[in-house]
Amino acid sequence: MALMITDECINCDVCEPECPNKAISQGAEIYEIDPDLCTECVGHYNEPQCQQVCPVDCIPLDPDRKESKDELQQKYLKLISAS
């Protein structure tokens, strides 16, 4: 699954630089995660780094974007081959 940022986000700016896929950006009101770029840090780390640094715990799994670890790995491989 891709991750998502909920409206509890306080715009503290700590998640964006932690994302190795550059999937996090400032939205109109709060930070947003591009689900096409989010691999939950598969391929980079054992755990999603944005969740690790978020002080308000507002980055859950996106229930609308269910992906297996294998699918996330394939997305990661596709992203690194495109860069």
N, C-alpha and C positions, 0 to 999 in steps of 0.2 A: 504494500500500500504506500502511496505517497502520504506525506504528512500535510497538515494544514495548520494555519494560525487562526485562533479564535479571536473574537472581539474583546477578550480579556487582555490582549496585547497592550503593553504600556509604552511601546515604541522606544525601548531602551537601547536599541541598536547593537545588542550583543550577538544576536543570531546570524545576521547577514554575513559578517566576515568569517564565521565558522563553517559556512556551507562550502564544501569542496566542489560542488557542481554549479555554483552560482545560481541556485534555484530560488533564493530568497531576495526579494527586492521591496522597496518602500511602495506601498499601495496608496490609494487616495486617503485612507484614514489610518490604516495599520499596515504592518509588513504582510507580505503575501508569499506563498510558495507556488512556484510553477510546477504542477504535477508531472509535466513532461520531462523535467530536469531532475526531480527528486528521486533518489534511489535509497532513501533512508540511510545514506552513507555507505551502502553496500559497495564494496570495491575499494573503499578508503579506510573505514573504521568499523569496529564491531558494533557501535551504537550510534544513533543519530546525534551528531554534535550539537545541533540547535536545541534539542531537548535537554542535553546535558547542561547548557549554559543559561537556559531560560529561567529567570528568577520568579516568574509567575505561573509556570507550568501550563502554558496555553498553546502547546504544539502537539495535539493528538494525531493519531492515524486518521486519514480521511476515509470515512466509510464508503464513499462513492468511488474510490480508486483502489480496489483490492488487487494486490499483486503479490505473487509468491516470491520467495527469496531468489529462485531461479529467474523469474521474470525481471526482478530488480537487477540481478547480475547481468542479464542480457542488455538491459537498458544502460547500465554502466559501461559495458563494452562498446555499445553503439555510440555513447557520448564521447568516450575517449578516442575512438577511431575517427570521429568527426572533427576533433580539435587538432 
